[in-house]
Amino acid sequence: MADVLSQGEIDELLSALSTGEMDAEELRKEIDAKKITTYDFKRALRFSKDQIRSLTRMHENFARLFTTSLSARLRTYVQVSVGSVEQLPYEEFIRSIPKMTFLHVFEAPPLEGRLLIEMNPQIGYAMLDRILGGAGSDYNKIENLTEIETRILSQMAKYMMDSFQQAWQSVVDIETEMVDLEVNPQFMQMVSSNETVVVVSLSATIGETAGMINICLPYVVLEEILPKLSGHYWLQTTRKARDEQEEQKIETSVRQAHLALQAVLGHSTISVEEMLHLCKGDVIELDQAVNDPMVAYVGHEPKFYVQAGKKNQRLAVQVTEDFDKGEE
């Protein structure tokens, strides 16, 4: 919030303008200069702020899902959170990541094109060390991955993509599929250098090791679903037409559900002392007469009036009328 000038400061400012110590024209030029911002046409902003906010919400959900999945598999403390979401040219993103890192390339039909998840070596090797029985320490020998390490990293990437798929269900149903695992970003030319991409930077902590995970989403891949990333779309409520077969299945399942039926002879209230002195032959007086109908409870709710009797030498009750709860 802008600072509020006191009356004394206002008087000093007016005095400086009247004595010529401060030029009003120069002051006006400084204010106008501050309103001018530089726009770089090479770095075109193709995503609106509303769409960036939607992507942020989706990947905050992804971070929560991935935290739960990863902590269950690694059996250690894991925390993943969204650090920033920004749009920039693809070339700038490639230059910003380490020369040797874990690059997981995957597809997500029906989206056309490829997406990229970059995982810093600190996080990748902490996962490897934990999976192989270690404490979760990080190493740095990424230039010569063994076949076993590659297989484990690919499997961990699959868990990550499962969480990614769940987080995107609110916008579009996708089927993630791992395509490749690279370690050198110079070989990763998925789109043109000037193509705008959204980079979601995640801060990850595994045990005592911290690092970054970056998700690269090219504009050309998200172009078809951009209308769904607007706040207006998120606020829309659409009613799904009910399927008749689905309704029949639900009705059949409900009809086959088991409910507890209890016929209550009556109620009585006694003290704890009286209960402790009860013995064989004692009579407990109930709150209703012998000729009064009993109440049958279904699921602890009064439902019918019934009359006690026998059927085939077994105790039974006969429903006489529905239980009247009074005026609604």
C-alpha positions as CSV (number, residue, x, y, z in Angstrom):
1,M,0.0,0.0,0.0
2,A,1.3,3.5,-0.8
3,D,2.7,5.6,2.0
4,V,0.4,8.4,3.3
5,L,1.9,11.8,3.6
6,S,1.5,13.8,6.8
7,Q,0.3,17.4,6.7
8,G,3.9,18.6,7.4
9,E,5.3,16.6,4.4
10,I,2.6,18.0,2.2
11,D,3.4,21.6,3.3
12,E,7.2,21.0,2.6
13,L,6.3,19.6,-0.9
14,L,4.2,22.6,-1.8
15,S,6.9,24.9,-0.5
16,A,9.6,23.2,-2.7
17,L,7.4,23.5,-5.8
18,S,6.6,27.2,-5.1
19,T,10.3,28.1,-4.5
20,G,11.5,26.3,-7.6
21,E,13.6,23.6,-5.7
22,M,11.4,21.0,-7.4
23,D,10.2,21.2,-11.0
24,A,6.6,20.0,-11.5
25,E,7.3,19.0,-15.1
26,E,10.2,16.8,-14.2
27,L,8.1,15.2,-11.5
28,R,5.4,14.5,-14.0
29,K,7.9,13.0,-16.5
30,E,9.2,10.7,-13.7
31,I,5.7,9.5,-13.0
32,D,4.9,8.9,-16.7
33,A,8.2,7.0,-17.1
34,K,7.3,4.6,-14.3
35,K,4.1,3.7,-16.2
36,I,6.0,2.5,-19.2
37,T,7.0,-1.2,-19.1
38,T,9.3,-3.1,-21.5
39,Y,7.7,-5.8,-23.6
40,D,9.9,-8.4,-25.2
41,F,8.2,-9.8,-28.4
42,K,10.6,-12.8,-28.3
43,R,9.0,-13.8,-25.0
44,A,5.3,-13.6,-25.8
45,L,2.9,-14.2,-23.0
46,R,0.4,-16.6,-24.5
47,F,-1.3,-17.8,-21.2
48,S,-3.6,-15.5,-19.3
49,K,-3.2,-14.9,-15.6
50,D,-6.5,-16.8,-15.1
51,Q,-5.1,-19.8,-16.9
52,I,-1.9,-19.7,-14.9
53,R,-3.9,-19.7,-11.7
54,S,-5.8,-22.7,-12.9
55,L,-2.6,-24.6,-13.7
56,T,-1.3,-23.6,-10.2
57,R,-4.3,-25.1,-8.5
58,M,-4.1,-28.3,-10.5
59,H,-0.4,-28.8,-9.7
60,E,-0.9,-28.0,-6.0
61,N,-3.2,-31.0,-6.1
62,F,-0.6,-32.9,-8.0
63,A,2.0,-32.1,-5.3
64,R,-0.3,-33.4,-2.6
65,L,-1.0,-36.6,-4.4
66,F,2.6,-37.2,-5.3
67,T,3.7,-36.5,-1.7
68,T,1.3,-39.2,-0.4
69,S,2.3,-41.7,-3.1
70,L,6.1,-41.1,-2.7
71,S,6.1,-41.2,1.1
72,A,4.2,-44.5,1.1
73,R,6.8,-46.1,-1.3
74,L,9.9,-44.6,0.2
75,R,8.8,-44.9,3.8
76,T,10.4,-41.7,4.8
77,Y,9.6,-38.0,5.2
78,V,8.6,-36.5,1.8
79,Q,7.3,-33.0,1.0
80,V,6.5,-31.7,-2.4
81,S,5.1,-28.2,-2.9
82,V,4.6,-25.8,-5.8
83,G,7.3,-23.1,-5.9
84,S,6.3,-21.1,-9.0
85,V,4.4,-21.3,-12.2
86,E,5.7,-19.1,-15.1
87,Q,5.7,-19.0,-18.9
88,L,8.9,-18.5,-20.8
89,P,10.5,-19.6,-24.1
90,Y,11.5,-23.2,-24.4
91,E,15.1,-22.3,-25.0
92,E,15.3,-20.3,-21.8
93,F,13.9,-23.3,-19.9
94,I,16.6,-25.6,-21.3
95,R,19.4,-23.2,-20.4
96,S,18.1,-22.9,-16.9
97,I,18.3,-26.6,-16.0
98,P,21.6,-28.4,-15.1
99,K,23.7,-29.9,-17.9
100,M,23.3,-33.3,-16.5
101,T,19.9,-34.1,-15.0
102,F,17.0,-36.6,-15.2
103,L,14.6,-35.8,-18.0
104,H,11.4,-37.8,-18.2
105,V,9.6,-37.4,-21.6
106,F,6.0,-38.6,-21.6
107,E,2.8,-38.3,-23.7
108,A,-0.7,-37.7,-22.3
109,P,-3.3,-38.6,-24.9
110,P,-5.7,-37.1,-26.0
111,L,-3.3,-34.1,-25.7
112,E,-1.1,-34.0,-28.8
113,G,2.6,-33.7,-28.3
114,R,5.1,-34.5,-25.5
115,L,5.5,-33.2,-22.0
116,L,8.7,-33.1,-19.9
117,I,9.4,-33.6,-16.2
118,E,12.9,-32.6,-15.1
119,M,14.2,-34.0,-11.8
120,N,17.3,-32.7,-10.2
121,P,20.0,-35.4,-9.5
122,Q,19.8,-34.7,-5.8
123,I,16.1,-35.8,-5.7
124,G,16.6,-38.7,-8.2
125,Y,19.5,-40.2,-6.4
126,A,17.8,-39.8,-3.0
127,M,15.0,-41.9,-4.4
128,L,17.4,-44.5,-5.8
129,D,19.3,-44.7,-2.5
130,R,16.1,-45.1,-0.5
131,I,14.6,-47.8,-2.8
132,L,17.9,-49.8,-2.7
133,G,17.9,-49.8,1.1
134,G,19.9,-46.7,1.9
135,A,19.0,-43.7,4.1
136,G,18.1,-41.5,1.1
137,S,21.5,-39.8,0.5
138,D,22.2,-38.0,-2.8
139,Y,25.1,-38.8,-5.1
140,N,26.2,-37.4,-8.4
141,K,27.3,-39.9,-11.0
142,I,24.5,-39.2,-13.5
143,E,26.7,-39.6,-16.6
144,N,26.9,-43.4,-16.2
145,L,23.4,-44.7,-15.2
146,T,23.3,-48.5,-14.9
147,E,20.4,-50.5,-16.3
148,I,19.0,-51.1,-12.8
149,E,19.1,-47.4,-11.9
150,T,17.4,-46.5,-15.2
151,R,14.7,-49.1,-14.5
152,I,14.1,-47.8,-11.0
153,L,14.0,-44.2,-12.1
154,S,11.5,-45.0,-14.9
155,Q,9.3,-46.8,-12.3
156,M,9.4,-43.8,-10.0
157,A,8.5,-41.6,-12.9
158,K,5.4,-43.8,-13.6
159,Y,4.2,-43.2,-10.0
160,M,4.7,-39.5,-10.6
161,M,2.7,-39.6,-13.8
162,D,-0.1,-41.5,-12.1
163,S,-0.5,-38.5,-9.7
164,F,-0.2,-36.1,-12.6
165,Q,-3.0,-38.0,-14.4
166,Q,-5.3,-37.8,-11.3
167,A,-4.6,-34.1,-10.8
168,W,-5.7,-33.4,-14.4
169,Q,-9.0,-35.3,-14.2
170,S,-10.8,-32.1,-13.2
171,V,-10.0,-30.7,-16.7
172,V,-9.4,-33.6,-19.1
173,D,-9.1,-37.4,-18.8
174,I,-5.5,-38.2,-19.9
175,E,-3.6,-41.5,-20.1
176,T,0.1,-40.8,-19.3
177,E,2.7,-42.9,-21.0
178,M,6.5,-42.8,-20.5
179,V,8.4,-42.3,-23.7
180,D,12.0,-41.8,-22.9
181,L,14.5,-41.0,-20.1
182,E,17.4,-38.6,-21.0
183,V,20.2,-37.1,-19.0
184,N,21.4,-34.3,-21.3
185,P,19.0,-31.4,-22.0
186,Q,20.9,-30.5,-25.2
187,F,19.3,-33.6,-26.8
188,M,15.8,-32.5,-25.8
189,Q,14.4,-30.5,-28.7
190,M,10.6,-31.2,-28.2
191,V,9.4,-27.9,-29.6
192,S,11.0,-24.8,-31.3
193,S,13.3,-22.7,-29.3
194,N,10.9,-19.7,-29.2
195,E,7.9,-21.7,-28.4
196,T,6.2,-20.6,-25.2
197,V,6.0,-23.2,-22.4
198,V,4.6,-23.2,-18.9
199,V,7.2,-24.3,-16.3
200,V,5.8,-25.6,-13.0
201,S,8.7,-25.6,-10.4
202,L,8.2,-28.0,-7.5
203,S,10.2,-27.9,-4.3
204,A,10.8,-31.5,-3.1
205,T,12.3,-32.8,0.1
206,I,13.1,-36.5,0.7
207,G,14.5,-37.1,4.2
208,E,17.3,-34.6,4.5
209,T,17.8,-34.1,0.8
210,A,16.1,-31.1,-1.0
211,G,15.9,-30.4,-4.7
212,M,13.7,-29.2,-7.6
213,I,11.3,-30.9,-10.0
214,N,10.3,-28.9,-13.0
215,I,7.3,-29.8,-15.3
216,C,7.4,-28.3,-18.8
217,L,4.1,-27.9,-20.5
218,P,4.4,-26.5,-24.1
219,Y,1.7,-24.2,-25.4
220,V,1.1,-26.3,-28.5
221,V,0.2,-29.2,-26.3
222,L,-2.3,-27.3,-24.1
223,E,-3.8,-25.1,-26.9
224,E,-6.9,-27.3,-27.4
225,I,-7.8,-27.3,-23.7
226,L,-7.0,-23.6,-22.9
227,P,-10.7,-22.7,-22.7
228,K,-11.1,-25.3,-19.9
229,L,-8.4,-23.6,-17.9
230,S,-10.4,-20.4,-17.4
231,G,-12.0,-19.6,-14.1
232,H,-15.4,-19.3,-15.9
233,Y,-15.2,-23.0,-16.9
234,W,-14.3,-24.1,-13.3
235,L,-17.3,-22.3,-11.9
236,Q,-19.7,-23.8,-14.4
237,T,-21.9,-26.6,-13.1
238,T,-23.1,-29.2,-15.7
239,R,-25.6,-31.8,-15.0
240,K,-24.8,-35.3,-16.1
241,A,-27.7,-37.1,-17.7
242,R,-28.6,-40.2,-15.7
243,D,-28.2,-43.6,-17.3
244,E,-31.3,-45.8,-16.9
245,Q,-29.2,-48.9,-16.5
246,E,-27.2,-47.2,-13.8
247,E,-30.3,-46.2,-11.9
248,Q,-31.5,-49.8,-12.1
249,K,-28.2,-51.1,-10.8
250,I,-28.4,-48.7,-7.9
251,E,-32.0,-49.6,-7.1
252,T,-31.1,-53.4,-7.2
253,S,-28.2,-52.9,-4.9
254,V,-30.3,-50.9,-2.5
255,R,-33.1,-53.5,-2.5
256,Q,-30.6,-56.2,-1.6
257,A,-29.1,-54.3,1.3
258,H,-29.6,-55.9,4.7
259,L,-31.3,-54.0,7.5
260,A,-31.7,-54.8,11.2
261,L,-35.4,-55.3,12.3
262,Q,-36.2,-55.2,16.0
263,A,-39.5,-55.6,17.7
264,V,-39.5,-53.9,21.1
265,L,-41.8,-55.1,23.8
266,G,-41.4,-51.9,25.8
267,H,-39.0,-49.8,27.9
268,S,-38.3,-49.5,31.6
269,T,-36.0,-47.4,33.7
270,I,-34.3,-48.7,36.8
271,S,-31.4,-47.5,39.0
272,V,-28.0,-49.0,39.0
273,E,-28.5,-50.3,42.5
274,E,-31.8,-52.0,41.5
275,M,-30.0,-53.6,38.5
276,L,-27.2,-54.9,40.8
277,H,-29.7,-56.6,43.1
278,L,-31.7,-58.3,40.3
279,C,-32.1,-62.0,40.6
280,K,-34.0,-64.9,39.1
281,G,-37.8,-64.5,39.4
282,D,-37.8,-60.7,39.6
283,V,-40.3,-58.9,37.4
284,I,-39.5,-55.7,35.6
285,E,-42.5,-53.5,34.7
286,L,-42.5,-52.1,31.2
287,D,-44.1,-48.8,30.1
288,Q,-46.9,-50.4,28.0
289,A,-49.7,-52.8,28.5
290,V,-49.9,-56.4,27.3
291,N,-52.6,-55.7,24.8
292,D,-50.8,-52.6,23.3
293,P,-49.1,-53.2,19.9
294,M,-45.3,-53.3,19.9
295,V,-43.2,-51.0,17.8
296,A,-40.8,-52.5,15.2
297,Y,-37.6,-50.6,14.5
298,V,-35.8,-50.7,11.1
299,G,-32.3,-49.4,11.3
300,H,-33.0,-47.8,14.7
301,E,-36.0,-45.9,13.3
302,P,-39.6,-46.7,14.3
303,K,-41.4,-48.1,11.2
304,F,-44.3,-50.4,12.0
305,Y,-46.8,-51.4,14.8
306,V,-46.7,-55.2,15.2
307,Q,-48.4,-57.9,17.2
308,A,-46.4,-60.7,18.8
309,G,-47.2,-64.4,18.0
310,K,-45.8,-67.7,16.7
311,K,-45.3,-69.2,13.2
312,N,-44.1,-72.8,12.8
313,Q,-43.2,-73.0,16.4
314,R,-41.0,-69.9,16.2
315,L,-41.6,-66.5,17.7
316,A,-42.8,-64.0,15.1
317,V,-44.5,-60.6,14.8
318,Q,-47.3,-59.5,12.4
319,V,-47.3,-56.0,11.0
320,T,-50.6,-54.3,11.8
321,E,-50.1,-50.8,10.6
322,D,-47.4,-48.2,9.8
323,F,-45.9,-46.2,12.6
324,D,-47.4,-42.7,12.7
325,K,-44.9,-40.1,13.5
326,G,-47.5,-37.3,13.7
327,E,-47.9,-34.2,11.6
328,E,-44.9,-33.3,9.4
